[in-house]
Amino acid sequence: MPILAVVGIAETGERDVLAFRIGDRENQQAWEDLFDDLKQRGVKDIGLWGSSGNQTMINAMTKKFPTAARKPCVVHKMDNVLDYVPSKQREQVEPELKALFSQKDRQAADQAVAAFIEKYQKIYPTAIECLQRDLEACLTFYAYPKEHWKTIRTTNVIERLFGEVKRRSHKMAAAFRTEDSCLLLFYAVIRSLHFKKITMPPASTNQPGTNILHNT
């Protein structure tokens, strides 16, 4: 059964599973209900939230937390772009694409993006169209302290969580066939996990703090 979940990372670096429930990830109302649950339990503001690009989740989050900044996973973005590049040419294009998200600052990133687009616009127009779609949100992480970038530019935090849940529960999954039993299994697994504190140095006075949600 599909499970929707939210992992939060505080400015101090602590992270935890804040909410989870059975739900269809393509159902906007399911996401809205999950976010309403967060609000009812005290979540007032979200500084930044990340996802793999599920549009129904984006719509729900925008509705429930309209002031929160969004950043898609750059790994998913790169994979999507490379899908439009012939396999024989990916070895050349991939390092240049990856470099767009590892510049020293936003200004350098904008220059690298412009050069990349100019170079490949006529050769791989569909790939460039894919890159430009939601590009501004993909570059959001540059507005935050550099020490935070590794953590916030991907959705590794929640993907690792679900990977660990699957690893620990696959031998028992057949015994949990109802919604309640699946939620109980998920809860039991995450309760047994020990989340490592992520190094999140304080933001400078001219940069936003990083209170993050990762959803899947």
Contacts in CASP RR format, 6 or more apart in sequence:
PFRMAT RR
TARGET T0000
AUTHOR 0000-0000-0000
METHOD contacts of the structure
MODEL  1
MPILAVVGIAETGERDVLAFRIGDRENQQAWEDLFDDLKQRGVKDIGLWG
SSGNQTMINAMTKKFPTAARKPCVVHKMDNVLDYVPSKQREQVEPELKAL
FSQKDRQAADQAVAAFIEKYQKIYPTAIECLQRDLEACLTFYAYPKEHWK
TIRTTNVIERLFGEVKRRSHKMAAAFRTEDSCLLLFYAVIRSLHFKKITM
PPASTNQPGTNILHNT
1 22 0 8 1.000
1 23 0 8 1.000
1 179 0 8 1.000
1 182 0 8 1.000
2 22 0 8 1.000
2 23 0 8 1.000
2 24 0 8 1.000
2 25 0 8 1.000
3 20 0 8 1.000
3 21 0 8 1.000
3 22 0 8 1.000
3 23 0 8 1.000
3 182 0 8 1.000
3 183 0 8 1.000
3 186 0 8 1.000
4 20 0 8 1.000
4 21 0 8 1.000
4 22 0 8 1.000
4 23 0 8 1.000
4 25 0 8 1.000
4 30 0 8 1.000
4 31 0 8 1.000
4 34 0 8 1.000
4 215 0 8 1.000
4 216 0 8 1.000
5 17 0 8 1.000
5 19 0 8 1.000
5 20 0 8 1.000
5 158 0 8 1.000
5 161 0 8 1.000
5 162 0 8 1.000
5 186 0 8 1.000
5 215 0 8 1.000
5 216 0 8 1.000
6 17 0 8 1.000
6 18 0 8 1.000
6 19 0 8 1.000
6 20 0 8 1.000
6 34 0 8 1.000
6 35 0 8 1.000
6 38 0 8 1.000
6 213 0 8 1.000
6 214 0 8 1.000
6 215 0 8 1.000
7 15 0 8 1.000
7 16 0 8 1.000
7 17 0 8 1.000
7 18 0 8 1.000
7 157 0 8 1.000
7 158 0 8 1.000
7 161 0 8 1.000
7 213 0 8 1.000
7 214 0 8 1.000
7 215 0 8 1.000
8 15 0 8 1.000
8 16 0 8 1.000
8 17 0 8 1.000
8 18 0 8 1.000
8 212 0 8 1.000
8 213 0 8 1.000
8 214 0 8 1.000
9 15 0 8 1.000
9 151 0 8 1.000
9 157 0 8 1.000
9 198 0 8 1.000
9 200 0 8 1.000
9 210 0 8 1.000
9 211 0 8 1.000
9 212 0 8 1.000
9 213 0 8 1.000
9 214 0 8 1.000
10 200 0 8 1.000
10 211 0 8 1.000
11 200 0 8 1.000
11 202 0 8 1.000
11 203 0 8 1.000
11 209 0 8 1.000
11 210 0 8 1.000
11 211 0 8 1.000
12 197 0 8 1.000
12 200 0 8 1.000
13 197 0 8 1.000
13 198 0 8 1.000
13 199 0 8 1.000
13 200 0 8 1.000
14 195 0 8 1.000
14 197 0 8 1.000
15 157 0 8 1.000
15 195 0 8 1.000
15 197 0 8 1.000
15 198 0 8 1.000
16 195 0 8 1.000
17 161 0 8 1.000
17 190 0 8 1.000
18 38 0 8 1.000
18 43 0 8 1.000
18 213 0 8 1.000
19 34 0 8 1.000
19 37 0 8 1.000
19 38 0 8 1.000
19 41 0 8 1.000
20 34 0 8 1.000
20 183 0 8 1.000
20 186 0 8 1.000
20 187 0 8 1.000
20 190 0 8 1.000
21 30 0 8 1.000
21 33 0 8 1.000
21 34 0 8 1.000
21 37 0 8 1.000
21 183 0 8 1.000
22 179 0 8 1.000
22 182 0 8 1.000
22 183 0 8 1.000
23 30 0 8 1.000
24 30 0 8 1.000
25 31 0 8 1.000
25 54 0 8 1.000
25 56 0 8 1.000
25 57 0 8 1.000
25 216 0 8 1.000
26 54 0 8 1.000
26 56 0 8 1.000
27 56 0 8 1.000
28 56 0 8 1.000
28 57 0 8 1.000
28 59 0 8 1.000
28 60 0 8 1.000
29 60 0 8 1.000
31 56 0 8 1.000
31 57 0 8 1.000
31 59 0 8 1.000
31 60 0 8 1.000
31 61 0 8 1.000
31 215 0 8 1.000
32 60 0 8 1.000
32 63 0 8 1.000
32 64 0 8 1.000
34 60 0 8 1.000
35 60 0 8 1.000
35 61 0 8 1.000
35 64 0 8 1.000
35 65 0 8 1.000
36 64 0 8 1.000
39 64 0 8 1.000
45 65 0 8 1.000
45 67 0 8 1.000
45 68 0 8 1.000
45 211 0 8 1.000
46 65 0 8 1.000
46 68 0 8 1.000
46 211 0 8 1.000
46 212 0 8 1.000
46 213 0 8 1.000
47 68 0 8 1.000
47 69 0 8 1.000
47 208 0 8 1.000
47 209 0 8 1.000
47 210 0 8 1.000
47 211 0 8 1.000
47 212 0 8 1.000
48 68 0 8 1.000
48 69 0 8 1.000
48 70 0 8 1.000
48 71 0 8 1.000
48 140 0 8 1.000
48 144 0 8 1.000
48 152 0 8 1.000
48 208 0 8 1.000
48 209 0 8 1.000
48 210 0 8 1.000
48 211 0 8 1.000
48 212 0 8 1.000
48 213 0 8 1.000
49 61 0 8 1.000
49 65 0 8 1.000
49 68 0 8 1.000
49 69 0 8 1.000
49 70 0 8 1.000
49 71 0 8 1.000
49 212 0 8 1.000
49 213 0 8 1.000
49 214 0 8 1.000
49 215 0 8 1.000
50 70 0 8 1.000
50 71 0 8 1.000
50 72 0 8 1.000
50 73 0 8 1.000
50 152 0 8 1.000
50 155 0 8 1.000
50 212 0 8 1.000
50 213 0 8 1.000
50 214 0 8 1.000
50 215 0 8 1.000
51 57 0 8 1.000
51 58 0 8 1.000
51 61 0 8 1.000
51 70 0 8 1.000
51 72 0 8 1.000
51 73 0 8 1.000
51 155 0 8 1.000
51 214 0 8 1.000
51 215 0 8 1.000
51 216 0 8 1.000
52 72 0 8 1.000
52 73 0 8 1.000
52 76 0 8 1.000
52 155 0 8 1.000
52 216 0 8 1.000
53 72 0 8 1.000
53 73 0 8 1.000
53 76 0 8 1.000
53 134 0 8 1.000
54 215 0 8 1.000
57 215 0 8 1.000
58 70 0 8 1.000
61 68 0 8 1.000
61 70 0 8 1.000
61 215 0 8 1.000
62 70 0 8 1.000
68 213 0 8 1.000
69 140 0 8 1.000
69 143 0 8 1.000
69 208 0 8 1.000
70 137 0 8 1.000
70 140 0 8 1.000
71 137 0 8 1.000
71 138 0 8 1.000
71 140 0 8 1.000
71 141 0 8 1.000
71 152 0 8 1.000
71 153 0 8 1.000
72 134 0 8 1.000
72 137 0 8 1.000
72 138 0 8 1.000
73 153 0 8 1.000
73 154 0 8 1.000
73 155 0 8 1.000
74 101 0 8 1.000
74 138 0 8 1.000
74 141 0 8 1.000
74 153 0 8 1.000
74 154 0 8 1.000
75 154 0 8 1.000
75 155 0 8 1.000
75 156 0 8 1.000
76 155 0 8 1.000
77 131 0 8 1.000
77 134 0 8 1.000
77 138 0 8 1.000
78 94 0 8 1.000
78 97 0 8 1.000
78 98 0 8 1.000
78 101 0 8 1.000
80 130 0 8 1.000
81 97 0 8 1.000
81 127 0 8 1.000
81 130 0 8 1.000
81 131 0 8 1.000
82 90 0 8 1.000
82 93 0 8 1.000
82 94 0 8 1.000
82 97 0 8 1.000
82 127 0 8 1.000
83 130 0 8 1.000
84 124 0 8 1.000
84 126 0 8 1.000
84 127 0 8 1.000
84 130 0 8 1.000
85 93 0 8 1.000
85 124 0 8 1.000
85 127 0 8 1.000
89 124 0 8 1.000
93 120 0 8 1.000
93 124 0 8 1.000
93 127 0 8 1.000
96 116 0 8 1.000
96 119 0 8 1.000
97 116 0 8 1.000
97 131 0 8 1.000
99 112 0 8 1.000
100 109 0 8 1.000
100 112 0 8 1.000
100 113 0 8 1.000
100 116 0 8 1.000
101 109 0 8 1.000
101 138 0 8 1.000
101 139 0 8 1.000
101 153 0 8 1.000
103 109 0 8 1.000
103 112 0 8 1.000
103 142 0 8 1.000
105 142 0 8 1.000
106 139 0 8 1.000
106 142 0 8 1.000
106 143 0 8 1.000
109 139 0 8 1.000
109 142 0 8 1.000
110 139 0 8 1.000
113 131 0 8 1.000
113 135 0 8 1.000
113 139 0 8 1.000
116 131 0 8 1.000
117 128 0 8 1.000
117 131 0 8 1.000
117 132 0 8 1.000
120 127 0 8 1.000
120 128 0 8 1.000
121 128 0 8 1.000
141 148 0 8 1.000
141 149 0 8 1.000
141 152 0 8 1.000
141 153 0 8 1.000
142 149 0 8 1.000
143 207 0 8 1.000
143 208 0 8 1.000
144 152 0 8 1.000
144 203 0 8 1.000
144 207 0 8 1.000
144 208 0 8 1.000
144 209 0 8 1.000
144 210 0 8 1.000
145 201 0 8 1.000
145 202 0 8 1.000
145 203 0 8 1.000
145 204 0 8 1.000
145 207 0 8 1.000
145 209 0 8 1.000
145 210 0 8 1.000
147 199 0 8 1.000
147 200 0 8 1.000
147 201 0 8 1.000
148 200 0 8 1.000
148 201 0 8 1.000
148 203 0 8 1.000
148 210 0 8 1.000
151 157 0 8 1.000
151 198 0 8 1.000
151 200 0 8 1.000
151 212 0 8 1.000
152 210 0 8 1.000
152 212 0 8 1.000
155 214 0 8 1.000
155 216 0 8 1.000
157 198 0 8 1.000
157 214 0 8 1.000
158 214 0 8 1.000
158 215 0 8 1.000
158 216 0 8 1.000
159 216 0 8 1.000
161 190 0 8 1.000
161 193 0 8 1.000
162 216 0 8 1.000
164 189 0 8 1.000
164 193 0 8 1.000
165 186 0 8 1.000
165 189 0 8 1.000
165 190 0 8 1.000
168 189 0 8 1.000
168 192 0 8 1.000
169 185 0 8 1.000
169 186 0 8 1.000
169 189 0 8 1.000
172 185 0 8 1.000
173 185 0 8 1.000
175 181 0 8 1.000
176 182 0 8 1.000
176 184 0 8 1.000
176 185 0 8 1.000
200 210 0 8 1.000
203 209 0 8 1.000
203 210 0 8 1.000
END
